[in-house]
Amino acid sequence: MKTRIYNFRLGVCAALISPLVMTCAGHRVASNTTLETRNPGAASVEGESKRFPKALAKKLARLQKFAPSNLTDNPDSPESFAEQDWLQHSIDGAQNARPPIMAFARAHDHWSGMRERPSHGNSGGRWIPLGPTNAQNDLTNTFRDRTVYTAGTENFGGRTVHGVIDPDCQPSRARAERDDDDGRERKGSCTLWIAATNGGVWRTDNALAVDDPATPEYEGPAWDFISETFGNQSVASLELDPNDPEHRTIWAGTGEPNACGSGCEVGVGVYVSKDRGNNWRGPLGAAEFSGRGVGSIVVKPGDSKTVFVATGRATRGISNTCCGGTDAFIPGAAHFGVWRSKDEGKSWELVNQGANALCTASTPDVVSLNNTACSPRGARRIKIDPVDPNTVYASFFARGIWR
């Protein structure tokens, strides 16, 4: 009986000590830099079996399958990926030294100053509503009740998905004397355009105006609806031509490609205006963009004829209950992705779909079902490198960013 108790206690001690031995041994194997390789073969396994019991040596050998194959793969070791990433982002590329600590302090101070910079008046960095508030909701129409979205008010704003502002926007009224092509005097010195889904394009010429709540009159930005001639008021993208020094040329894309099931309506193409939105030409690219959503437009700096458009899936049809009665598989609609025009919108070429090659051999519906290498929803945003206008970046649903 005593022998059995002794054997049982010995077994318990061995069981308690084994994890400690395994942990220490594992640490020793992982940290021993004198091993010939980090993924030992039969020779290293044989060496381990001499130092440890056979069962433990076999387990340690199996654990080596999950150990880094090289010391540089360890993110905590010298020359690791983390250190390389830090070096790449902390050196300016001109073989100069790392920035001094004061550079970070100055950058922080500059950012804090910009964040708290007053706009016009004394806003002190606070957000203030700018409208538009002159869109009317007919609350007497019981078949078009939108009180869920508008809280029962007649003045309301819809989903604003994009906006562009005059780069020469100034708080003064120095430019107020210049007239528009329609003969009306400019109302202010800062022009802002916004795109509203199912609400069209709106423009204000006094975006920096501030309303005084103490007065009954509204002195804030005055908005005009300027896309009456569009074939579809679901507008999701705007772009000012960077080559126009007067900032009068603006592009607008119809159709909203956001991933939603009610309200992201398809579009009919893109429009362009040479007079700040008073008159429009379009829809351009109707064959390529009709039935899709144009989420982004960019004009190449130095070449106004080269225009890139990002298109994605959108829905057709809408019901008064969320997400019902809509269809994203549009018969006859073209493929979605990044399109390019070299003749200011007269013709278009599909150049990327979020893969190494186009998927035009498959139907758009097959692509939508994620059965190809291309994005199942298309492209969302396009940006041109500010240093190199020949370098274009595009983001895709489920396929990341491509250059």
N, C-alpha and C positions, 0 to 999 in steps of 0.2 A: 504493500500500500504506500509506503514511504517512497519507494522507487517510482511509482506512478505519479505521485504528487511532484516529485523532483523533476521528472520528465516533462510534466505539464507546465511547471514554472519555467523550465528552460525553453520550452517551445514558445511561451508568451514573451519572454525576453527577446528571443530571436525575432519574433514577429514585430516587436516594437523597435528593435534596432535596425531591421532590414530597410525600412523607408529612409532612415537617416543615412545608412550606408549608401543606398541608391542615390539619394540626393547629393551627397558629397561626391560620390563617384561620377554622377552625371555632370556636376559642376566642374570636376577635375578634367573630364574628357572634353567638355565644351570650351574650357579656358586654356587647355594645354596647347600652346602654339608650337610645340616641337613636333607635333604629329606631321607626318608627311603630307597628308591631305585631310580636308575637313569631312570627307565622306569615305571613311576607311574601308579598305577591301578586306579580303580574307586574311592578309598578314596582320592588319591592325586588330581584327577580331581575335585572332589567335593570341596576340600579345595581351589583350584584355583578359582572355580566359586564364592566363597564367596568374593574374593579380587578383581575380575574383572567382567565386564559385561559378560553375558552368551555367547554371540557370540565370544568375545575375548577369554574366557576361553576354549571354544570348539576348537578354532583354535590353541591355545597353546597346548592343549592335543594332537591334530593331529600332531603337530610338534615334539612331544616327540618320535614319531616312528623313527625319523631320528637322535635322540640324542644318544650319546654313552651309552651303557648299564652299563658301569663301568668307574670310573674315570681313571683307568690304561689304558683304550683304547685311552685316549687323548694323542697324541704324545708330547704335551707341558707340561704335568703334571709330578710330581715326579713319579718314578717307571714306566715310560712310556717305550714303545718299543724302542724309540730312545736312551733313557738312558741305557737300558739294552744292546742294541747293542754296544754302546760306551764302556761300562764296559767289555763286552766280548772280544772286540778287543784291549783294552788298558791294560789288565792284562794278564800276561804270562801263566796263568793256574796253577801256583805253589803257589797261595795265596800270591804273592808278591805285593808290592805297584805299583801304576801306574808309567810308565817311566818318568823320569825328563824331563824338557823342553829341556835340552841340548842334550838329546838322539835324539830328532827330528832334531836339528841343525846339529849334527854329521852325521845323515843319509842323510840329504840334501847335505852336503858337499861331502860325499862319492859318492852319485849318480852323482853330478855335475862333480866330478873327473873322474868317469867312462865314462860319456857321452863325455867328451872332451879328453879321452885317445887316443893318437895316436896309430895307428895299427902298420904298419911297414913303416918307413920313417917318414915324417912329415905331416901327414894328418890332425892333429889337430881336430879330430872328424868329418871331412867332409866326405861325401859319395863319393866314386870313383867307376867307372865301372870296373868290373873284367872279363867280357866276359861270356861265350865264344863267339868269333866273327868269328870262322872259319867254321860255318855252311853256306853253299852256297845256294843262291836262284837263280834258273835258270830263269833269266828275259827274255831269248829268247823263252821260252815256253809260247805261248799266251794262252794255255789252263790251265795253272797253274800260273796265274798272281796273286801275293799276294802283289802288290805294295801298296794296301790300308793299309796293316799291316806293311810293311817294309820300307815305304817311298822311294821305288824304289832303295834300296841299295842291293848289293849282299851279304854283311855281315850283319847278323841280329841275334837277339835272340828271341826265342819264349816265351811262358808263363812258367815261372819257378815257380813251385808250392811247392817245398820242397827242403830242403838241410840239410846235416849233416856234421859236421867238426870233425876232430881228436881231442879228448880232450887234447892230449899232444902237440898240435900245439905250436911251438916256433918260434920266429923271427930269431933265429940263424940257421946255416946250419949244426948243430951238427949231425943230423941224415941223412945227404945226402949220406953218404957212404954205407948205407944199401941197398941191391939190392932187387928188386921184384922177384917173382917166375919166371917171364919171362926173367930174366937176365938183365933187364934194370936198370940203376942206378936211384935212387930216385932223382927227379929234385929239391927238396927243402925239407923244414922241416915242411910243413903244408899241410895236405891233406883235400880237400873239395870235397864232392859229391853233385851234384844237380840233381833233377828230372824235366824233361821238358815234358809238355803235348804234345803228338805226336812227341816228340823229344828224348825220351829215357833217359839214365843215362849218365852223364858226370862227369869226375874227373880231378882235378888238384892237383899236388903235391907241388906246390909253390904258395899257395893262398895268401901269404903275399908279393909276389913280386910286385914291383911298377914300372910302365912304366915311362920312362923319355921322355916327349914330345919333348925334344930338340934333341933327336937322332932319326934317321930313323928306327932303329930296334925296335921291340916291346919286352920290357923286363917284361911285366906283366905276370899274370898267364897263363901257357900253359895248354890247355884242351885236354883231350882224350875222345872220344866216346867209351863207354865200354859195351853197351848192344846190340851188334849186334845179339846175339843169341836169343833175346827175341822174342816171338811170337807176341808181340804187343808193340809198342813204346810209347803208352800213359801211362806214369808213373807218379803217383801222390804221392807216399809215399816212404820214406827211413827210415831205422833204423839200427844203429850200436849196435851190441850185447854188453851190458854193462859188460858182464862176460868175454869178451876177452881182456886180458891186453894189447895185441898188436894192438887192434882196427882194425883187419883185416876182421872180420865177419860182413857182411852188408846184410840187407834184402831190397828188392824192391817190391812194389806193383803196378800192372798195372791197368789201368782204372781210370778215373777221376770222382769222385762223386759230383763235384761242380754243383750248380743249374744253368746250362746253356743249351741252345738248339742247339748249334753248336760248336763242338770241344771237348766236354766232353765225349770222346769216351769210350766205354766199354773196359774192360780188359780181360785177360785170366787166371789170377792167380797171385801168388807171386813167387819170385825168391830169392835164398840165395847164397852168395859167401863167401868162406873162405879165399880168397886171395885178398881182397880189390877191387874186381870187375873184375879181370882178367878172371875168369872162374865162371860160374853160374850153379846152379842146379834148375830145374823147367820146366814148371810152377807147383808149388805145390797148392793144393786146387782147381784144375781146375773145379771139379764138383760143388764146393760151390761158386767160385768167377768169373767164366767165365760168361760174360754178365753183370757184375757189376763193380763198381769202388771201388778200395781199397784206402781209404783216409788216413789210419793211421795203423802203425804196431808198436807194442811194445814187447820187450822181457823182461821177468820177471827177475829182478836182483837176482842172486844166483841160477837161474835155466834156462839154455839156451834152454831146451826142451819145456818150456811153452811160447807160443807166442799168443798174442792177435791181431786180425785184425778187423778193422772197415770197413764195406762195405756199399755202398749206391747205389742208382739208378744212371745209366749213360745212354748215348744215343748210339744208333747204327745207322750208316749211316750218311752221311754228304753231303750237297750240296754246290754249289758255291755261293748261296745266303743265307744270315743268317737265321738260325733257320728253314730251310725247309728240308723236306725229312728225318727227324730224328724220332726215336721212342724209348721211354723209357720203353715200355712194351715189354720185351724180352721173347718170348716163350721158356719155358724150363729153364730159369734162376732161380737160387735158391733165397730163402728169403735173405733180407739184414738186417744187424744189427751188433752186436759184436759176433765174432767167436773166439773160443779158441782151441789151439792145445796143447797137453801134450806130444807129441812125435816129436817135431821139424818139424812139418808141414806134417807128414805122414797122419794124420786124423784130422778132424775139427768138432767142436760142436758149434751150435748156442746157445748162452747163454743169450742174451738180445736184445730186439728190441725197447727199449724206453718205456716199459710198465711193469706192475707187472707180466705179464705172456706173453709167446710167442704167436704169432698170426699165427702159422703154420697151424691151422685148416682152415684158409682162404688162398686163393691163393695170390701170390705176387702182382698180378694186383689189387685185392680187397684192399690189404694194400696200394698200391700206390694211390688209389683213396681216401684215408683218411677215409675209412669206418670201421676202427678198432681202437682199443686203441693204436696201435703201430705207430711208426713214418712212415709217407708216403714216406720218402726218405731215411731212414736208418741212420746209424751212421757216424759221420764225424771225430772225434778225440778221441783218447784214451790216458790216462796218468796214470802211476802208482805212488802211493804215495811214495815220496822219503824216508819217515820214516817207512812205513809199506808196504812191497812189496806184501802183500796179499790184499791190498786195491786198487781197480781199479776205475777210473773215465772215463766216456764216455759221449760225447755230441751227441745229436740226432737232426736231422732236425725237427722242430716244436714240440719237446718233451723235450727240456731242457737238463739238465745234470743229469746223474744217477751214483750211486756209488754201 
